[in-house]
C-alpha cells in the first residue's frame, strides 16, 4: 500500500510539471508569449498561447517600452519614462508592487534579466554614448560592459556567461564581464535571441546577403549560419526575435511599413508599426513552414514568459494559480484591431 501511494504521488507530480495543463477540454501550453501593445500606450502586458488565444492581462504602471522576465517568472523588469527619462523598474507579478532600480540622469532601456537571476543588463547613455551596463537584480553594483557606442538589445546566454547584442548594424557577443567582444555578423538593428541550449543565436542578417528578410541562426563562434523562418520579400521588417523556453518555437514581429517611407516622408512610430503581426514559427521547419499569425497589434516589446510563471498566482482580477480558470473568451488569432 505504501509503495502504491508513492507511485500515485509521483504520478501527480509528473502531471503538474508536464508541458501541458489540461482542464475542461482546453490545453494550455507551457510556451506562453507576452507582449506590450502600443494601443493602450504601453500600460499592459498581454499573454497568449502559441495559437494566438488570449490568456491574461498584466497591468503595469506605464507607459512602458521594453521588458524582461525574471527566470522564476515572479518579476518583470521594464523601462518606463513615467518620471521623465526612461529608467528601469521591477514589478512583482503576484503583489503588483513596483520598484525603481535606476536613478541616473541618462536614459536606461532594454533591460535583460540573466537566467541565473543575479543580474539585469541594460543599455544607457548615462556616459554620453549608448552602451551596455550590468547591475545586480536589486539595482546595485552597476558595471559598464561596453565602450563602443550604439549598443542595444542585450540577450543573455542560457548559462549567464555571455551576452549577445546589436551595435552599429552588427551582431556581437561578449562575456558577462564585458570581455572578449567579438563581431559575429552584419545585421539590421532588430534584436537577437539565444536558443535554449545556448548553441545558436537568432538574428536578422542584411537582406542583400540572403535575398530578403528572415530570421537566421548562427553559432556563438560566428560559424554555421542557418535559416530559421521563411524569407520575406519587399518592404517588410522583422523585429523582436525571441526563442521559446521549450526550443520548439521562435516568435518575431513582422512589420509592413507604409510605402511613403520609401518616398522619404516622415513616419511616426505608431504609423510605422500599424500594419504588424506577431508570427510564431516552428524551429524544426528551418524556414520551410508557414508561421502562425498569432495576433495583429501595435506591439512595442515581445518576450516568451518563463516556465516558472505557470506556478505564480497573478494579482489580476479573477485569476488563479492554476491556469484552467483563466479568461478564455477573447482571442487575438488573426484579428485586425
MIVOBA-273927 format. One record per residue: residue number from 1; residue in three letters; chain; z, y, x of N, C-alpha, C in turn. Coordinates in pm, whole numbers, plus 50000, padded with zeros to 5 digits. Layout:
BEGIN
ROTI     k     r   c     npz     npy     npx    capz    capy    capx     cpz     cpy     cpx
ROTI   NUM   ALA   A       Z       Y       X       Z       Y       X       Z       Y       X
...
END
This chain:
BEGIN
ROTI     k     r   c     npz     npy     npx    capz    capy    capx     cpz     cpy     cpx
ROTI     1   UNK   A   50000   49879   50083   50000   50000   50000   50000   50127   50087
ROTI     2   UNK   A   50078   50125   50194   50085   50242   50281   49950   50271   50344
ROTI     3   UNK   A   49882   50161   50387   49751   50178   50450   49650   50231   50350
ROTI     4   UNK   A   49659   50185   50225   49568   50234   50122   49587   50383   50098
ROTI     5   UNK   A   49710   50427   50093   49737   50570   50074   49683   50651   50189
ROTI     6   UNK   A   49693   50596   50310   49640   50666   50427   49491   50686   50415
ROTI     7   UNK   A   49419   50580   50370   49275   50591   50354   49239   50695   50248
ROTI     8   UNK   A   49318   50702   50141   49292   50800   50036   49308   50940   50089
ROTI     9   UNK   A   49415   50964   50165   49439   51097   50222   49326   51137   50316
ROTI    10   UNK   A   49284   51042   50400   49176   51072   50494   49046   51099   50419
ROTI    11   UNK   A   49023   51026   50309   48902   51048   50231   48900   51185   50168
ROTI    12   UNK   A   49015   51229   50113   49024   51363   50055   49001   51469   50161
ROTI    13   UNK   A   49061   51450   50279   49043   51547   50387   48898   51558   50429
ROTI    14   UNK   A   48829   51442   50432   48687   51443   50469   48605   51523   50368
ROTI    15   UNK   A   48632   51502   50241   48557   51572   50137   48579   51721   50143
ROTI    16   UNK   A   48704   51763   50168   48735   51905   50171   48673   51973   50292
ROTI    17   UNK   A   48642   51897   50396   48584   51956   50515   48436   51926   50529
ROTI    18   UNK   A   48376   51869   50429   48233   51840   50435   48154   51967   50417
ROTI    19   UNK   A   48023   51958   50438   47939   52077   50434   47916   52129   50294
ROTI    20   UNK   A   47952   52054   50191   47930   52097   50054   48057   52086   49972
ROTI    21   UNK   A   48083   52186   49889   48181   52173   49783   48102   52156   49654
ROTI    22   UNK   A   48130   52052   49578   48056   52028   49456   48153   52029   49339
ROTI    23   UNK   A   48125   52116   49241   48212   52125   49124   48128   52163   49005
ROTI    24   UNK   A   48150   52094   48892   48076   52123   48770   47925   52118   48791
ROTI    25   UNK   A   47882   52030   48878   47738   52012   48900   47675   52119   48986
ROTI    26   UNK   A   47755   52207   49046   47698   52315   49126   47743   52299   49270
ROTI    27   UNK   A   47649   52281   49360   47683   52260   49501   47684   52392   49575
ROTI    28   UNK   A   47784   52412   49657   47795   52535   49736   47785   52499   49883
ROTI    29   UNK   A   47686   52549   49951   47664   52514   50088   47760   52586   50181
ROTI    30   UNK   A   47783   52526   50296   47870   52591   50392   47798   52708   50460
ROTI    31   UNK   A   47665   52708   50457   47589   52819   50513   47579   52930   50410
ROTI    32   UNK   A   47660   53032   50426   47667   53143   50331   47621   53270   50402
ROTI    33   UNK   A   47527   53340   50343   47470   53460   50403   47535   53584   50345
ROTI    34   UNK   A   47567   53678   50430   47630   53803   50387   47547   53921   50436
ROTI    35   UNK   A   47545   54027   50356   47467   54145   50395   47522   54270   50328
ROTI    36   UNK   A   47495   54381   50391   47527   54513   50336   47402   54569   50273
ROTI    37   UNK   A   47413   54613   50150   47298   54671   50082   47305   54823   50086
ROTI    38   UNK   A   47191   54884   50108   47185   55030   50112   47191   55092   49972
ROTI    39   UNK   A   47168   55011   49870   47161   55065   49734   47292   55128   49691
ROTI    40   UNK   A   47404   55066   49729   47534   55123   49695   47592   55203   49811
ROTI    41   UNK   A   47503   55251   49897   47539   55334   50012   47634   55260   50107
ROTI    42   UNK   A   47614   55130   50117   47689   55053   50215   47836   55040   50185
ROTI    43   UNK   A   47872   55025   50058   48014   55014   50022   48052   54874   49979
ROTI    44   UNK   A   47965   54778   49997   47998   54641   49963   47921   54544   50051
ROTI    45   UNK   A   47978   54424   50066   47913   54315   50136   47885   54206   50034
ROTI    46   UNK   A   47759   54170   50018   47719   54070   49921   47709   53934   49990
ROTI    47   UNK   A   47744   53827   49918   47733   53692   49971   47644   53609   49881
ROTI    48   UNK   A   47549   53536   49942   47457   53450   49869   47446   53317   49943
ROTI    49   UNK   A   47396   53215   49873   47370   53089   49942   47225   53085   49988
ROTI    50   UNK   A   47183   52973   50042   47050   52965   50101   46938   52965   49998
ROTI    51   UNK   A   46972   52956   49871   46872   52966   49765   46869   53106   49704
ROTI    52   UNK   A   46948   53197   49759   46950   53334   49708   47041   53354   49589
ROTI    53   UNK   A   47122   53254   49555   47212   53265   49441   47336   53345   49479
ROTI    54   UNK   A   47372   53438   49394   47485   53526   49419   47617   53449   49417
ROTI    55   UNK   A   47703   53475   49516   47833   53410   49523   47948   53508   49504
ROTI    56   UNK   A   47944   53620   49573   48061   53706   49574   48027   53845   49630
ROTI    57   UNK   A   48109   53943   49592   48101   54078   49648   48234   54113   49713
ROTI    58   UNK   A   48228   54162   49836   48346   54213   49903   48335   54364   49911
ROTI    59   UNK   A   48428   54435   49848   48426   54581   49852   48490   54631   49981
ROTI    60   UNK   A   48432   54734   50039   48482   54789   50164   48502   54939   50148
ROTI    61   UNK   A   48574   54997   50242   48594   55140   50242   48476   55203   50318
ROTI    62   UNK   A   48367   55219   50248   48241   55260   50309   48230   55409   50329
ROTI    63   UNK   A   48111   55453   50363   47994   55366   50383   47998   55296   50518
ROTI    64   UNK   A   47945   55175   50524   47942   55101   50649   47797   55068   50683
ROTI    65   UNK   A   47775   55038   50808   47642   55000   50854   47648   54857   50906
ROTI    66   UNK   A   47662   54841   51036   47665   54708   51096   47804   54646   51084
ROTI    67   UNK   A   47808   54514   51068   47937   54447   51058   47931   54312   51127
ROTI    68   UNK   A   48048   54251   51147   48059   54122   51214   48183   54050   51162
ROTI    69   UNK   A   48175   53919   51149   48288   53839   51102   48374   53793   51219
ROTI    70   UNK   A   48505   53782   51197   48589   53711   51292   48557   53564   51281
ROTI    71   UNK   A   48573   53486   51387   48533   53345   51382   48610   53262   51280
ROTI    72   UNK   A   48733   53306   51243   48809   53231   51143   48777   53275   51000
ROTI    73   UNK   A   48689   53374   50984   48649   53420   50852   48752   53503   50779
ROTI    74   UNK   A   48857   53542   50846   48964   53618   50779   48947   53769   50788
ROTI    75   UNK   A   48862   53814   50880   48847   53957   50901   48701   53994   50921
ROTI    76   UNK   A   48669   54119   50894   48536   54174   50918   48551   54304   50996
ROTI    77   UNK   A   48485   54314   51108   48480   54440   51183   48350   54510   51146
ROTI    78   UNK   A   48355   54639   51129   48236   54712   51086   48239   54854   51140
ROTI    79   UNK   A   48123   54917   51144   48114   55057   51185   48099   55144   51061
ROTI    80   UNK   A   48171   55254   51060   48167   55345   50946   48186   55488   50996
ROTI    81   UNK   A   48117   55581   50930   48129   55722   50967   48212   55799   50865
ROTI    82   UNK   A   48301   55732   50795   48375   55799   50689   48470   55906   50741
ROTI    83   UNK   A   48500   55903   50871   48584   56007   50931   48505   56097   51024
ROTI    84   UNK   A   48373   56101   51005   48288   56184   51090   48190   56097   51165
ROTI    85   UNK   A   48207   56086   51297   48120   56000   51377   48153   55853   51351
ROTI    86   UNK   A   48055   55764   51367   48081   55622   51346   48190   55568   51437
ROTI    87   UNK   A   48282   55493   51381   48387   55423   51454   48394   55280   51406
ROTI    88   UNK   A   48467   55197   51480   48482   55056   51445   48613   55037   51369
ROTI    89   UNK   A   48604   54966   51257   48720   54935   51173   48725   54784   51152
ROTI    90   UNK   A   48842   54735   51109   48858   54595   51076   48918   54584   50936
ROTI    91   UNK   A   48860   54497   50853   48910   54471   50719   48965   54329   50712
ROTI    92   UNK   A   49085   54314   50658   49141   54183   50628   49082   54138   50494
ROTI    93   UNK   A   49007   54027   50494   48935   53984   50374   49031   53949   50261
ROTI    94   UNK   A   49144   53888   50293   49236   53842   50190   49315   53956   50128
ROTI    95   UNK   A   49363   54049   50211   49450   54156   50160   49375   54286   50133
ROTI    96   UNK   A   49248   54294   50175   49168   54414   50156   49231   54536   50224
ROTI    97   UNK   A   49296   54514   50338   49351   54624   50416   49256   54656   50531
ROTI    98   UNK   A   49251   54783   50570   49157   54830   50671   49232   54899   50784
ROTI    99   UNK   A   49184   54878   50906   49248   54938   51023   49142   54992   51118
ROTI   100   UNK   A   49161   55112   51165   49067   55175   51258   49096   55128   51400
ROTI   101   UNK   A   48991   55091   51475   49008   55042   51611   48967   55142   51717
ROTI   102   UNK   A   48865   55222   51694   48818   55318   51795   48842   55461   51748
ROTI   103   UNK   A   48880   55545   51843   48913   55684   51810   48844   55782   51904
ROTI   104   UNK   A   48746   55735   51980   48676   55821   52074   48586   55919   51999
ROTI   105   UNK   A   48555   56032   52065   48469   56133   52002   48324   56088   51991
ROTI   106   UNK   A   48286   55986   52065   48148   55939   52061   48121   55855   51937
ROTI   107   UNK   A   48000   55800   51933   47958   55715   51822   47969   55568   51863
ROTI   108   UNK   A   48032   55489   51779   48051   55347   51807   47982   55264   51700
ROTI   109   UNK   A   47887   55177   51742   47808   55098   51649   47807   54950   51688
ROTI   110   UNK   A   47737   54872   51605   47701   54733   51634   47819   54647   51685
ROTI   111   UNK   A   47927   54638   51612   48036   54550   51657   47992   54404   51653
ROTI   112   UNK   A   48040   54325   51748   48008   54183   51753   48133   54108   51802
ROTI   113   UNK   A   48188   54021   51717   48313   53951   51745   48285   53826   51828
ROTI   114   UNK   A   48356   53806   51936   48336   53689   52020   48383   53563   51947
ROTI   115   UNK   A   48315   53451   51964   48352   53327   51895   48492   53277   51926
ROTI   116   UNK   A   48548   53315   52042   48686   53274   52073   48790   53365   52008
ROTI   117   UNK   A   48742   53469   51938   48831   53559   51865   48900   53664   51948
ROTI   118   UNK   A   48877   53668   52079   48951   53758   52167   48897   53900   52169
ROTI   119   UNK   A   48764   53915   52164   48704   54045   52191   48607   54088   52081
ROTI   120   UNK   A   48581   54217   52080   48474   54274   51999   48387   54358   52093
ROTI   121   UNK   A   48262   54321   52105   48166   54401   52182   48103   54502   52088
ROTI   122   UNK   A   48065   54618   52140   48003   54720   52058   47924   54815   52146
ROTI   123   UNK   A   47837   54893   52082   47759   54995   52152   47823   55131   52127
ROTI   124   UNK   A   47817   55218   52228   47878   55351   52215   47808   55450   52308
ROTI   125   UNK   A   47805   55576   52264   47753   55683   52350   47865   55770   52402
ROTI   126   UNK   A   47986   55718   52406   48103   55795   52447   48093   55850   52588
ROTI   127   UNK   A   48008   55789   52672   47990   55838   52808   47855   55907   52826
ROTI   128   UNK   A   47787   55935   52716   47657   56002   52722   47546   55910   52675
ROTI   129   UNK   A   47509   55814   52758   47407   55715   52720   47468   55610   52627
ROTI   130   UNK   A   47382   55543   52551   47429   55434   52465   47438   55306   52548
ROTI   131   UNK   A   47561   55262   52572   47584   55141   52649   47678   55048   52574
ROTI   132   UNK   A   47696   54929   52627   47780   54829   52562   47920   54830   52621
ROTI   133   UNK   A   48017   54809   52532   48158   54805   52569   48220   54680   52508
ROTI   134   UNK   A   48338   54646   52558   48414   54535   52504   48559   54577   52490
ROTI   135   UNK   A   48620   54538   52380   48762   54565   52361   48830   54442   52305
ROTI   136   UNK   A   48963   54438   52319   49038   54331   52256   49022   54342   52104
ROTI   137   UNK   A   49046   54234   52033   49027   54233   51889   49119   54332   51817
ROTI   138   UNK   A   49225   54378   51884   49314   54478   51825   49278   54621   51865
ROTI   139   UNK   A   49166   54638   51937   49119   54770   51976   49166   54816   52113
ROTI   140   UNK   A   49245   54737   52181   49299   54778   52312   49210   54728   52426
ROTI   141   UNK   A   49237   54783   52547   49171   54740   52671   49018   54750   52662
ROTI   142   UNK   A   48969   54870   52634   48824   54893   52627   48765   54886   52767
ROTI   143   UNK   A   48655   54813   52779   48590   54795   52909   48441   54821   52893
ROTI   144   UNK   A   48386   54905   52980   48242   54931   52977   48169   54815   53045
ROTI   145   UNK   A   48062   54766   52982   47991   54650   53033   47855   54682   53094
ROTI   146   UNK   A   47785   54783   53043   47652   54816   53094   47645   54962   53137
ROTI   147   UNK   A   47547   54991   53222   47527   55127   53270   47379   55162   53276
ROTI   148   UNK   A   47298   55103   53187   47154   55125   53194   47101   55208   53078
ROTI   149   UNK   A   47184   55236   52978   47141   55319   52866   47056   55246   52765
ROTI   150   UNK   A   47052   55299   52643   46972   55244   52533   47006   55097   52509
ROTI   151   UNK   A   47134   55063   52517   47178   54925   52494   47236   54912   52354
ROTI   152   UNK   A   47202   54806   52285   47249   54790   52147   47242   54644   52105
ROTI   153   UNK   A   47295   54618   51985   47288   54489   51919   47337   54373   52007
ROTI   154   UNK   A   47461   54380   52056   47513   54270   52138   47534   54144   52054
ROTI   155   UNK   A   47509   54028   52114   47526   53899   52048   47595   53803   52145
ROTI   156   UNK   A   47708   53748   52104   47786   53658   52189   47728   53517   52189
ROTI   157   UNK   A   47735   53451   52304   47704   53309   52310   47819   53232   52244
ROTI   158   UNK   A   47794   53112   52194   47899   53036   52124   48023   53009   52208
ROTI   159   UNK   A   48009   53003   52341   48124   52977   52427   48193   53107   52472
ROTI   160   UNK   A   48144   53221   52424   48202   53353   52455   48191   53389   52603
ROTI   161   UNK   A   48103   53324   52675   48087   53351   52818   47974   53449   52848
ROTI   162   UNK   A   47881   53470   52753   47767   53555   52776   47740   53645   52655
ROTI   163   UNK   A   47669   53754   52681   47628   53846   52575   47480   53874   52591
ROTI   164   UNK   A   47404   53850   52487   47264   53891   52483   47257   54027   52415
ROTI   165   UNK   A   47160   54109   52453   47149   54241   52392   47008   54295   52410
ROTI   166   UNK   A   46979   54402   52336   46849   54468   52343   46865   54600   52417
ROTI   167   UNK   A   46774   54629   52508   46776   54756   52581   46634   54792   52623
ROTI   168   UNK   A   46591   54910   52584   46461   54962   52627   46349   54861   52602
ROTI   169   UNK   A   46345   54812   52477   46240   54719   52432   46234   54591   52514
ROTI   170   UNK   A   46350   54541   52552   46356   54415   52624   46484   54342   52586
ROTI   171   UNK   A   46478   54209   52598   46593   54123   52573   46662   54093   52705
ROTI   172   UNK   A   46795   54116   52709   46874   54092   52829   46989   53996   52797
ROTI   173   UNK   A   47044   53938   52902   47165   53859   52889   47255   53888   53009
ROTI   174   UNK   A   47386   53887   52988   47483   53912   53095   47609   53831   53068
ROTI   175   UNK   A   47701   53830   53161   47828   53762   53140   47918   53849   53051
ROTI   176   UNK   A   48025   53791   53003   48120   53864   52919   48189   53978   52994
ROTI   177   UNK   A   48180   53977   53127   48237   54083   53210   48133   54189   53247
ROTI   178   UNK   A   48011   54175   53196   47907   54271   53227   47838   54245   53359
ROTI   179   UNK   A   47851   54126   53413   47791   54091   53542   47662   54010   53520
ROTI   180   UNK   A   47582   54004   53626   47463   53920   53625   47363   53955   53517
ROTI   181   UNK   A   47341   54084   53494   47245   54127   53391   47106   54076   53425
ROTI   182   UNK   A   47042   54009   53331   46910   53952   53355   46818   53981   53239
ROTI   183   UNK   A   46699   54029   53271   46597   54055   53170   46524   53925   53138
ROTI   184   UNK   A   46514   53892   53008   46452   53767   52967   46310   53784   52915
ROTI   185   UNK   A   46286   53888   52835   46154   53902   52773   46139   54041   52713
ROTI   186   UNK   A   46013   54082   52694   45984   54204   52620   46005   54178   52471
ROTI   187   UNK   A   46050   54279   52400   46079   54260   52259   46074   54393   52186
ROTI   188   UNK   A   46071   54385   52054   46096   54502   51972   46247   54519   51960
ROTI   189   UNK   A   46292   54638   51932   46437   54663   51921   46486   54620   51783
ROTI   190   UNK   A   46489   54490   51760   46523   54441   51626   46633   54336   51627
ROTI   191   UNK   A   46706   54320   51735   46818   54229   51738   46788   54094   51802
ROTI   192   UNK   A   46893   54016   51821   46883   53885   51881   46999   53800   51831
ROTI   193   UNK   A   46987   53668   51844   47091   53578   51794   47090   53447   51873
ROTI   194   UNK   A   47208   53397   51908   47220   53270   51978   47215   53154   51880
ROTI   195   UNK   A   47159   53043   51925   47168   52920   51847   47311   52869   51858
ROTI   196   UNK   A   47360   52795   51758   47499   52745   51760   47533   52658   51881
ROTI   197   UNK   A   47431   52591   51939   47458   52508   52057   47451   52587   52187
ROTI   198   UNK   A   47418   52717   52179   47417   52802   52297   47299   52784   52389
ROTI   199   UNK   A   47200   52707   52347   47086   52679   52435   46972   52779   52419
ROTI   200   UNK   A   46962   52843   52302   46849   52931   52274   46895   53066   52221
ROTI   201   UNK   A   46809   53166   52238   46832   53299   52182   46710   53336   52098
ROTI   202   UNK   A   46733   53372   51974   46623   53413   51886   46599   53563   51902
ROTI   203   UNK   A   46471   53601   51901   46434   53742   51914   46291   53759   51865
ROTI   204   UNK   A   46246   53883   51858   46109   53914   51816   46032   53965   51937
ROTI   205   UNK   A   45940   53885   51992   45860   53932   52106   45757   54035   52063
ROTI   206   UNK   A   45700   54100   52159   45598   54200   52131   45481   54135   52058
ROTI   207   UNK   A   45430   54204   51954   45324   54149   51872   45197   54120   51948
ROTI   208   UNK   A   45164   54204   52046   45041   54183   52121   45050   54060   52212
ROTI   209   UNK   A   45171   54010   52232   45188   53892   52317   45174   53762   52240
ROTI   210   UNK   A   45198   53766   52109   45196   53643   52030   45098   53650   51913
ROTI   211   UNK   A   45031   53764   51894   44931   53775   51790   44983   53810   51653
ROTI   212   UNK   A   45102   53867   51647   45161   53906   51519   45310   53926   51534
ROTI   213   UNK   A   45383   53918   51422   45528   53933   51425   45592   53801   51380
ROTI   214   UNK   A   45686   53753   51457   45759   53630   51424   45883   53622   51510
ROTI   215   UNK   A   45977   53541   51464   46093   53511   51547   46058   53397   51642
ROTI   216   UNK   A   46092   53416   51767   46077   53313   51868   46214   53285   51929
ROTI   217   UNK   A   46227   53174   51996   46349   53146   52071   46312   53131   52217
ROTI   218   UNK   A   46410   53161   52301   46391   53148   52445   46519   53094   52505
ROTI   219   UNK   A   46507   53012   52607   46626   52961   52673   46700   53075   52741
ROTI   220   UNK   A   46828   53056   52762   46909   53164   52821   46870   53195   52965
ROTI   221   UNK   A   46788   53108   53027   46738   53136   53161   46601   53204   53157
ROTI   222   UNK   A   46553   53237   53035   46427   53308   53023   46306   53218   53017
ROTI   223   UNK   A   46325   53089   53004   46213   52993   53002   46196   52932   52863
ROTI   224   UNK   A   46079   52868   52844   46051   52787   52726   46059   52868   52596
ROTI   225   UNK   A   45972   52966   52581   45966   53043   52457   45893   52963   52350
ROTI   226   UNK   A   45957   52951   52232   45901   52870   52124   45908   52946   51992
ROTI   227   UNK   A   45810   52923   51906   45805   52991   51776   45906   52930   51680
ROTI   228   UNK   A   45978   53019   51607   46080   52975   51511   46036   52993   51367
ROTI   229   UNK   A   45967   53102   51337   45929   53132   51199   45778   53154   51191
ROTI   230   UNK   A   45729   53161   51070   45585   53183   51053   45544   53319   51109
ROTI   231   UNK   A   45417   53331   51144   45363   53452   51204   45312   53544   51094
ROTI   232   UNK   A   45350   53672   51102   45307   53772   51004   45207   53867   51069
ROTI   233   UNK   A   45103   53899   50996   45001   53992   51043   45019   54126   50972
ROTI   234   UNK   A   44954   54227   51025   44953   54356   50959   45078   54438   50982
ROTI   235   UNK   A   45100   54534   50894   45210   54629   50907   45339   54567   50852
ROTI   236   UNK   A   45408   54493   50935   45537   54435   50898   45632   54449   51017
ROTI   237   UNK   A   45759   54439   50988   45860   54442   51093   45968   54340   51058
ROTI   238   UNK   A   46028   54282   51161   46133   54183   51145   46261   54236   51209
ROTI   239   UNK   A   46370   54233   51132   46498   54284   51180   46608   54180   51157
ROTI   240   UNK   A   46720   54202   51223   46846   54132   51197   46836   53979   51200
ROTI   241   UNK   A   46779   53919   51304   46780   53772   51308   46923   53721   51319
ROTI   242   UNK   A   46954   53614   51246   47089   53557   51251   47081   53407   51226
ROTI   243   UNK   A   47141   53328   51314   47135   53183   51311   47254   53128   51235
ROTI   244   UNK   A   47232   53037   51141   47341   52984   51059   47435   52897   51142
ROTI   245   UNK   A   47563   52886   51101   47659   52804   51176   47616   52658   51191
ROTI   246   UNK   A   47546   52604   51091   47501   52465   51098   47382   52446   51191
ROTI   247   UNK   A   47315   52557   51225   47195   52550   51308   47070   52517   51230
ROTI   248   UNK   A   47083   52490   51101   46969   52449   51020   46882   52566   50980
ROTI   249   UNK   A   46940   52683   50963   46867   52797   50910   46871   52915   51006
ROTI   250   UNK   A   46769   52997   50994   46771   53128   51059   46723   53229   50955
ROTI   251   UNK   A   46800   53335   50940   46767   53438   50841   46722   53565   50913
ROTI   252   UNK   A   46641   53642   50844   46593   53767   50902   46549   53859   50789
ROTI   253   UNK   A   46537   53984   50821   46492   54084   50723   46346   54117   50752
ROTI   254   UNK   A   46260   54089   50655   46117   54119   50667   46089   54249   50594
ROTI   255   UNK   A   46035   54346   50665   46014   54479   50611   45866   54514   50614
ROTI   256   UNK   A   45817   54566   50503   45682   54619   50497   45691   54771   50481
ROTI   257   UNK   A   45682   54844   50591   45696   54990   50585   45583   55053   50504
ROTI   258   UNK   A   45606   55173   50451   45498   55243   50379   45382   55275   50472
ROTI   259   UNK   A   45261   55271   50417   45143   55292   50500   45136   55432   50560
ROTI   260   UNK   A   45205   55525   50497   45199   55662   50551   45265   55671   50688
ROTI   261   UNK   A   45339   55565   50726   45396   55562   50860   45285   55559   50964
ROTI   262   UNK   A   45175   55487   50934   45061   55482   51025   44990   55615   51035
ROTI   263   UNK   A   45005   55697   50930   44939   55827   50929   45021   55934   51001
ROTI   264   UNK   A   45134   55893   51058   45216   55987   51133   45310   56070   51049
ROTI   265   UNK   A   45324   56036   50921   45413   56110   50834   45558   56067   50855
ROTI   266   UNK   A   45650   56157   50824   45792   56127   50839   45835   56029   50729
ROTI   267   UNK   A   45904   55923   50769   45952   55822   50676   46103   55808   50693
ROTI   268   UNK   A   46178   55834   50588   46323   55819   50592   46361   55672   50590
ROTI   269   UNK   A   46484   55643   50634   46529   55504   50643   46524   55435   50508
ROTI   270   UNK   A   46567   55505   50402   46566   55444   50269   46425   55406   50226
ROTI   271   UNK   A   46329   55490   50262   46190   55463   50226   46130   55352   50313
ROTI   272   UNK   A   46171   55351   50439   46119   55251   50532   46158   55110   50487
ROTI   273   UNK   A   46284   55094   50443   46335   54962   50405   46319   54932   50257
ROTI   274   UNK   A   46251   55018   50183   46241   55000   50037   46175   54868   50000
ROTI   275   UNK   A   46070   54830   50072   45999   54706   50042   46037   54602   50147
ROTI   276   UNK   A   46157   54545   50132   46207   54449   50230   46264   54327   50160
ROTI   277   UNK   A   46267   54217   50231   46315   54092   50173   46391   54012   50278
ROTI   278   UNK   A   46502   53951   50236   46574   53860   50323   46505   53724   50318
ROTI   279   UNK   A   46461   53676   50432   46395   53547   50442   46485   53448   50515
ROTI   280   UNK   A   46482   53323   50470   46559   53216   50533   46463   53104   50569
ROTI   281   UNK   A   46454   53072   50698   46361   52969   50744   46439   52850   50799
ROTI   282   UNK   A   46384   52731   50778   46441   52610   50832   46399   52599   50979
ROTI   283   UNK   A   46495   52594   51070   46463   52595   51212   46386   52470   51255
ROTI   284   UNK   A   46397   52362   51179   46326   52239   51214   46175   52254   51198
ROTI   285   UNK   A   46133   52350   51115   45990   52369   51091   45919   52433   51208
ROTI   286   UNK   A   45992   52509   51290   45934   52575   51406   45807   52652   51372
ROTI   287   UNK   A   45816   52732   51267   45706   52819   51230   45607   52759   51134
ROTI   288   UNK   A   45623   52632   51102   45525   52567   51017   45557   52568   50869
ROTI   289   UNK   A   45679   52604   50831   45718   52600   50692   45725   52737   50629
ROTI   290   UNK   A   45722   52740   50496   45735   52866   50424   45883   52903   50413
ROTI   291   UNK   A   45919   53027   50447   46059   53068   50436   46099   53089   50290
ROTI   292   UNK   A   46227   53079   50264   46281   53109   50132   46301   53260   50122
ROTI   293   UNK   A   46248   53320   50015   46274   53461   49991   46405   53470   49912
ROTI   294   UNK   A   46512   53498   49984   46645   53492   49923   46673   53612   49832
ROTI   295   UNK   A   46636   53730   49875   46664   53848   49795   46581   53966   49843
ROTI   296   UNK   A   46545   54052   49752   46478   54177   49788   46578   54289   49768
ROTI   297   UNK   A   46621   54349   49876   46725   54451   49872   46703   54552   49984
ROTI   298   UNK   A   46766   54669   49969   46771   54765   50077   46885   54724   50169
ROTI   299   UNK   A   46855   54641   50267   46959   54579   50350   46980   54658   50478
ROTI   300   UNK   A   47107   54679   50513   47141   54751   50635   47187   54657   50746
ROTI   301   UNK   A   47250   54546   50711   47302   54454   50812   47310   54315   50751
ROTI   302   UNK   A   47285   54214   50832   47270   54077   50782   47341   53981   50875
ROTI   303   UNK   A   47433   53896   50820   47507   53801   50902   47541   53677   50820
ROTI   304   UNK   A   47546   53561   50885   47599   53442   50821   47750   53448   50824
ROTI   305   UNK   A   47814   53412   50714   47959   53405   50712   48003   53282   50789
ROTI   306   UNK   A   48113   53291   50866   48160   53173   50940   48213   53067   50845
ROTI   307   UNK   A   48215   52944   50892   48261   52835   50807   48407   52853   50765
ROTI   308   UNK   A   48485   52923   50847   48625   52945   50814   48646   53028   50689
ROTI   309   UNK   A   48544   53102   50649   48557   53185   50529   48579   53101   50404
ROTI   310   UNK   A   48533   52977   50404   48549   52891   50287   48695   52863   50255
ROTI   311   UNK   A   48783   52877   50354   48924   52847   50332   49007   52972   50306
ROTI   312   UNK   A   48941   53089   50306   49011   53215   50286   49003   53254   50139
ROTI   313   UNK   A   49111   53298   50083   49112   53342   49943   49089   53491   49937
ROTI   314   UNK   A   48968   53536   49900   48938   53678   49895   49020   53748   49787
ROTI   315   UNK   A   49033   53878   49801   49113   53956   49707   49031   54006   49589
ROTI   316   UNK   A   48899   53978   49591   48816   54029   49482   48861   53971   49348
ROTI   317   UNK   A   48839   54048   49243   48884   54008   49110   48824   53874   49068
ROTI   318   UNK   A   48910   53788   49015   48870   53658   48960   48813   53563   49066
ROTI   319   UNK   A   48851   53585   49192   48806   53493   49295   48922   53400   49332
ROTI   320   UNK   A   48892   53276   49372   48992   53179   49411   48956   53118   49543
ROTI   321   UNK   A   49051   53044   49602   49026   52983   49732   48911   52884   49725
ROTI   322   UNK   A   48913   52795   49628   48801   52703   49611   48686   52776   49544
ROTI   323   UNK   A   48568   52760   49598   48453   52838   49551   48394   52781   49423
ROTI   324   UNK   A   48454   52678   49367   48398   52620   49246   48405   52715   49128
ROTI   325   UNK   A   48491   52819   49137   48506   52911   49025   48449   53049   49055
ROTI   326   UNK   A   48369   53059   49163   48308   53188   49195   48204   53225   49091
ROTI   327   UNK   A   48181   53353   49078   48082   53401   48981   47946   53341   49011
ROTI   328   UNK   A   47885   53279   48908   47760   53208   48929   47645   53264   48846
ROTI   329   UNK   A   47673   53359   48761   47572   53402   48665   47462   53486   48726
ROTI   330   UNK   A   47495   53567   48828   47394   53655   48885   47315   53582   48992
ROTI   331   UNK   A   47189   53610   48999   47103   53553   49104   47016   53664   49163
ROTI   332   UNK   A   46999   53655   49294   46912   53751   49361   46775   53691   49392
ROTI   333   UNK   A   46761   53560   49372   46643   53492   49420   46514   53554   49365
ROTI   334   UNK   A   46435   53604   49459   46303   53660   49431   46306   53768   49321
ROTI   335   UNK   A   46407   53853   49330   46415   53965   49236   46378   54093   49308
ROTI   336   UNK   A   46334   54189   49233   46299   54320   49289   46382   54425   49215
ROTI   337   UNK   A   46475   54481   49288   46560   54584   49227   46559   54708   49314
END
